[in-house]
Each structure stands twice: as C-alpha cells, then as structure tokens.
Amino acid sequence: MAEAIVSIVMGRLADLLIEKPQILNEVSDEIQLAVTELMRIKTFLPDADSRIDVERICILVREVRELAYDAEHAVESFVIKASSTKKPFQWMNRVKFSGKMKDIQKKMSLLFNLFSDYNIRPISESSTSSNRGPGKLKRFYSFTTPEPEIFVGFHEDVECLVRHLVNEADDSYPLISICGMGGLGKTTLAQKIYNHSAIKTHFAGLAWVSISRKWQTDRVLQRILICLVPENKDSILNMDTDKLVEYMLQIQERKKCLIVLDDIWSTDAWDALKGAFPAGKSISKLMLTSRNAEVAEHVNLNGLIHQPECLSPEQSWELLKLKALHTGNCLDITRDVNRMEELGREMVEYCAGLPLAIVILGGILVTKPSLIEWEKVYRDSKSSLKAGKGLGEAYQREILSFLVWSYNDLPPQLKPCFLYLSKFGEDKCIKVRTLYQLWIAEGMVLSSDKRKGETMTQVAESYMGELVQRSMVQVTFNNVESSLTKFKDCSLHDLMRDMSLIQAKAEDFFEVIHFQSGNEFHLKSADSRSAYTRLVIHLDEEYSSKKANYYFSKKGNQKIYRSMLFIGDFGRRSLPRALGSHVGNFRFLKVFSVENYTKFSGASSHINFGRALGGLVYLRYLSVRGSNLLVFPSLQKLVLLQTLKFDMLNKIYVLPWLSRDVLLKLDCLRHLYLPKFQVDVMGRKSKFRFNGLSKLETLENFHTSWCEVKDLRELIHLRKLMLTVRGSFDILEEMMKNLVYIASSPSSCLRYLGVCIVDCDIELNNGLTILKQLVYAENLNLRELIIYGSIPEVGLIFPLRYVGDNNAHVSTVHIISLNLWESYLEEDPMPILEMLPMLGALRIFTHAYVGKEMVCSATGFPKLVTLILDSFPNLEKWRVEKGSMPILSWLRIERCNKLEELPEGLVFLESLEVLKIFRMSQDFNVRLIRDDGEQGPDFHKISHVPTIIIDDQEYN
C-alpha cells in the first residue's frame, strides 16, 4: 500500500505544478526535487511491502506513507495561502514552505539509510510480477459490453428448486433454504431462481432483502414492503413495527409473493422477523440463504433445505477456463494452451470446488499473458491455498488467505481503491459515479494513467473495470447507451469485504465510529497508529447524540483526517449539534459528505455552519445533498474543490455580491450540482457566475433565473449538462447560441444534455426553429427534454425522413426521456413519438393532448419502459396494436375522464409489471373491478399484470 500512497502523492504534486503554474512557479524546483526523491523511494517499496509482517519494516513503511503525505500537505498549504494572501506577505509563505521542504528532504535521506540497514532492495534488483512495476496501469479489461455471465454446475439445482416454488399442491414447501459455506454460490443460485421466467410468471410480487450480520427489524420489513408495494413507500417508511408486521401479513395473504431473505446469519434474526410471515399454509412462499443449516432448521423443520455441492474437478476447470481463457481478452495468442490447462487443472484442485476461490483465481490468471506468469501463479497458489480436504472453518480461513493473495497481486494504484469500498455498509450498493468522485478527491486515481482525451472519471472507470475483471468487485451495468459510465452500482461479496476490512485495519486505512445508543461507546479501528487517516461515522436512527456531541466538541488535531463520511440508513436524519460549530477541528479534510441530514440534533430547523465550513480549505469533495445545511458564504474559500454537491432541501437566499463571486475562485471544480428550483438571488440582476470554471465536466440544475447564461460558452469541457430555461423567447435563443458554441468547440465532449423549457413562447417568433435545432444537433447529444407550455404539433418538432423502397420512417433523434405539460396538442402525437428510437420514458401531463383518439401502432416505441398519460380531457378511445411497446413495464393512467375503456391491445404487453389507474370515471373503473370486488368485463385485458392499483387499492 505504501507504494500506492507514494504514487498518489507524486501524481498530486505533478498535477499541482500543471494546475497552478503561476502560484508555484517560484517553488517549482523544490517540489520537483521532492517528486524525484519520492520516485526513488517508490522503487524500494515493493520489496518492503512484501516483508510487511516484520515489525520494524511495518513501522518504516508507515513512516514512508506519512512523509509522502507531509510533502503533499506542505505544497497544498502553500497553494491555499498564496491564493488568499496579499503580495507583500508572499515572501513569508515562501520562507516557511522552504523550511518545511528542507525538513522533508532530511527525513527522506534517513529513509534511504534505513532501506540499506534493513537490506530492502530497489525494484531493479527485486523479482516482481509484471503488474507491480512502475509506470502506467496495464489495462486488461474492456467494458464496452457486460462480460458474458458465467454459471457452471448448478443448472439442475435451479430447475429443481423452481419446480418446488411454483408447486401449489398440498405437499408443497412453504419455505426453501439454501445453505452452505461462504463462497459456495448460494446467493448466485438464489438470484438465478429469483430471476427465472417461471418465477416471474407465477408470483405477483417479488422481494429480495439481505439480512447479514447487522440488521434492524423495521428496516428489513420496510425494504420487503417497498419491493412488494413500491407505490406506498412514503407511508411504509412512517409505520411502526406492529403496523409493518400487520401490513406484511395482509400483502402475503392477498398477493402471491416470493420473499427472499439472503444471507441470514442467526436464529435471532429470524425470531425477530417471523411474526411478519404466515405461520400456516399461505399462497406466498419464502426462500432464504444461510451459511448455517441450523438457521434453516430453526425457521421451519418442514421446509426444504438444499445444500449445494461443491463443483466437480471437471466443472471447476470449466469455470476457471471461462473466467481465465474466455474469448475476447487480450492475452498472448502464442501461449502454450495445453500446458496452461495442465497448470489450471492442478490449481483448481487447491480450490476444492469452491466457486468463489475459482473465479478469484481466474481473475488473477486472466491478467497474466504468458505461460511463465501462469507458472508463477501456480507456485504462489500452492502456498496461499493448500489443497482443501474439508470445507469447515479451517478451510474458510484458508480462503481468506487466498483472497489476501489476490489483493496483494493487485497493481499498486488499485489497492486503495479496493479498500475504499469497505468503508460502506455490508451488502450496500454503491453508486459508481459518486465512488469515482471520492476516489479522485482522495487522489487515488493517477493522472499518469490517463490516455489521450480521457477524463479522470474515465480513468477511475478503468480501475473499476480491472477490479471487476479480477472478480473482486460485483457490478451492475447501465442499460442506457448514452450513460457517461458503463457501470451503475458496485458491491463486495461478504467474504471479499471481510478481507478488505482486515487489510484496511492492518494498513490504518480508515477509522469507523458507531455512536450507538446504550452504555457502550463503540469505536472500531479507532486506535489507528497513523497520523493520517480517514473517518467513517455511522449514525443509526437512534444514535447517542450526547456521545457524538462530546466527540466532536473535544476532538483535537492530533490526527490529520483526510476524509469524513457520514453513513446511515435511509430516511431523514439529524447531525450531532456540536459538529456545526466544531467542524473546524477537522480542518485538514479533503472529503466531507453529510448527505440527507435535515437538521442538527435538538434543532427543529436548518442551521448555518457555513462559517466553520470555510475553514476546511483542503476540501476537494463536499456534499450536503438532500440536506438543509447552509454553506454560504464560505464556499469561495474552498479553492481546491473538485466536486461540490449542494442540491439541498431548503430554499437558499443569496446576497447579490455573493451570487457573483461565490463560485469564481473554485477553478478546480469538475463536478457541480446546484440547488434545484430553490435559489432566491436577492437582486435579480445578479446571478451565479461561471467564468473561469473551464474544467467543469458535470453541471446539473443550471437555471437561467439565477445562473448567467452567457457563461455557458466558457464551459467547453462539459460532458453532462442539465439546465432549465425559464422566461422569454430571448433567453431560450441566448441559451441555444451558447450551447451551439460549446458543441462547435474542437475540445467539445458534451455527451449528455438535459433541457427543461418553461414558459418560453415556443410557438412565437423563431421558437420552433430553435427547438428543432436543439433536438437534431448531433453534437449536442440531447437525451432529456421537458417542455412546460404550448408547442406546435410534434410532427413539426420531430419530422421523420423516409428511407428504402418501402419508405420506412426513420428518426435520428436520440432523446431517452420526454415530458410534455400543457402542450394543447390537437393531433395525436403517438404516430410521431413512437418513432423515436431511443425513447425509454414518455410522460404526458395536463392538457398536453386535447384530441379524442390515440393510436400506438404495431412497430412503435421499441424501447419504451415507462408511460404516463395524465389529464387528457377529451380522450375517448385509445388503441394499442399488437407489437407496440414490447418492453413497457410501467404504465400510469390518470384523470382521463372521457376514456371509455382500456385498449384491448394491453393483452399483448407481456412485459407490463405495474399498472396504476387514478381518478378515472366510475364507469371506467367498473369495467375492470365491479363494486362488489369481482372482475369486470375488461379485466381480462390486464389479468397478466402482476401489480394493478386502482385509486390506491391493489388488485391481483
């Protein structure tokens, strides 16, 4: 890890020399000397890291890490002081800086002496794997498409268990348990069953929740119910335990459900939950996974307990081959495949048929292009994982050792990125875009790994791709072609997370603090020996505010905390009051995240802790998203900020001079998330200015009412822009001119544009021309469009062209989401809108269409997933032809009071999962469900839909 830290600091110092040339010009030689010496130190670290179990070398490595951080801190301090100090005092800043750098140079000299004393050799003399050498990360993984799914050995298990679950005979099992050791593939098997087509057809409701070692009864029941009845989420979150149990029982009796409790560890967990499940026969069923068969027996002796067998030698080799030798990788085609198979078959013997161990081994081998490297892995694996005779606790310890070996094989820059994942809760899905921003803010993503034209976010995604390739991280993919990242979420297998936590603790990577209610003050890893560390704070719903306030008010500066993340469960929460006035105790933070906290404990409204926040001048990442914590006017002091998320809950009042200046000094910003519809600039002639923020890649919630439109043209490196245009046609015209300027720039990389147009008189002047230009300009990449107000007929906005002998309609528009409000369209918009090839969500509200008939034709809406029809005052007939909307899954019809009946064509919408009908005429509803609760004459049109809601009443 020390090698990674030194690489991070070297990269950060090199970046600062480029980013701040005017400020650092006079001290650049001293900084460059420090970089050169760090580069020399780095050559000794692979050998030192390999002997980290020797206490004196462990201490030495820790001193290397802290010295590197000292150098980074000294340079950043100089930049911050130089940015705020007047010229006559700059010489004092330089003198102090020179003194610090001389001290650092002396300590570096002592380190080299210790390397010699401890016989630690530089890399040129040490044997090391190809991935451990200095230089750029060698990328093995291409993630343009998801890796083919690998599933070996359990196909018969899946079919057998599915048959048991859909069996409704008297001898059917109400409960199925899948039990076995960690890494056996229990969750993978359960997921295959859960996603099986027969299961989706048979059960009207599906719910999956992970229990794990830490669980809260209310939270588990809430998650289950939100899966089963998502439309009632708000009321579910406000229910107490008794109400949750009562509602759970009602749903399971009324609706045929399959509920999966994944990774349930103890009988105590079941005892706390069992009241929410029917004790006798029920139309619903339950499936659980556990490492402990005693848990399954305790839950229900009459249930079916399935214990998957380990893979056979042949299956083990098949799994390793699919992972390590699949087609499309970038390995050497001249290698000796026969010899590799011989080695591979021997190595999988050490894995004893355990799928997790095999895919981890495959993840290592897939990055080894040559037979020589396979032979080295073969030798290393023999010592890291001895041939497993049994699969008990001893073997589980060996698996953990094997996972540590896979961690040690990582390239240096990937190690801190991997350990960072264990900061988040068990079984948590982590949003990768946020994770990338955190990695970058911590300096973990090296600019030296950038390829031509890449952003740091793309480099971060390449890091994630490598971790995925090695099967160390599990991911879900974005299903939208225009997404800026291919990955959507990530998570860790519980065994992998266990290993990550062990390594993080051993390397003083972060501290975890739980302010739990009760007598015990629970600090994990709080005795960190390192002066530099990261802080993760867990605030459960009923945390002890007294203990938390004491901690924050008394915490001194004996440690330099690099980051502070507040992590809690979903729902609105409060922060310890002392944090508001004592956040300055953590003045060296680079990352500070307090998302979804609406108040301080004991305070009923928002509190301004902006003045104290202004002392955190080293911040690179600040998020108060979803909170009502005031951060003005201190933002302008945070000159190193790279990511700023202040899309908050409360309305922000900004003085005129603050609105002009508050962002201008933040010239390092890459990602900016402004408040949405909640800024009141006191003095309308003054707006937020963006000139000078040329490095911005993401800008969301840009609103023309409080943001200066003309500054858009300076943001030539934007990749994602979400903006709202409100007011006159002139503002729309000015916005379009600036967007065209951005798109026409040689350096333009705008890939995702979302535009909301409010009251801009599109039908007047040249509005239609501008709107068409916005829609059809390929280099603008318009993906989301929202229009409030009347518009011309959609055929004028989205004209089609004809190709081929059969004059097929073709549209080149790539909009994925379209919302229309109060458009007053007289012609049916569907024949045009259904030809938009990428449209995935269509929401039409409040007099958007005032005609009487609407038709969705057989080939229309090929990618539509979500459709909302709300307040069509004159609509009488709607026809849906067979083949239309083939993947529609969510449909809402509301306040279309003259619509006589649902279209017969809904019977063809086999993918439809949720149908919501609100505030329709009584005659319309009776055709579906009669007053006595019996099915009406039209119910057959929607009988295949799992979830049907009519005016808040659910039917199946």
Secondary structure by P-SEA (a helix, b strand, c coil): caaaaaaaaaaaaaaaaaacccccccaaaaaaaaaaaaaaaaaacaaaaaacccaaaaaaaaaaaaaaaaaaaaaaaaaaaaacccccaaaaaaaaaaaaaaaaaaaaaaaaaaaaaaccccccccccccccccccccccccccccccccccccaaaaaaaaaaaaccccccccbbbbbbccccaaaaaaaaaaacaaaaaaccbbbbbbbcccccaaaaaaaaaaaacccaaaaaaaccaaaaaaaaaaaaaacbbbbbbcccccaaaaaaccccccccccccbbbbbcccaaaaaaacccbbbbbbbcccaaaaaaaaaaaccccccccccccaaaaaaaaaaaaaaaacccaaaaaaaaaaaaacccaaaaaaaaaaaaaaccccccccaaaaaaaaaaaaaaaaaccccaaaaaaaaacccccccccaaaaaaaaaaacccccccccccccaaaaaaaaaaaaaaaccccccccccccccccccbbbbcaaaaaaaaaaaaaaccbbbbbbcccccccccccccccccbbbbbbbcccccaaaaaaaaaaccccccccbbbbbbccccccccccccccccccccccbbbbccccccccccccccccccccccccccbbbbccccccccccccccccccbbbcccccbbbbccccccccccccccccbbbccccccccccccccccccccccccccccccccccccccccccccccbbbbbbcccaaaaaaaaaaaaaaaacccccccbbbbbbccccccccaaaaaaaaaaccccccccbbbbccccccccccbbbbbbcccbbbbbcccccbbbbccccccccccccccccccccbbbbccccccccbbbbcccccccccbbbbcccccccbbbbcccccccccbbbbccccccccccccccccccccbbbbccccaaaaaaccccccccccccccccccccccccccccc
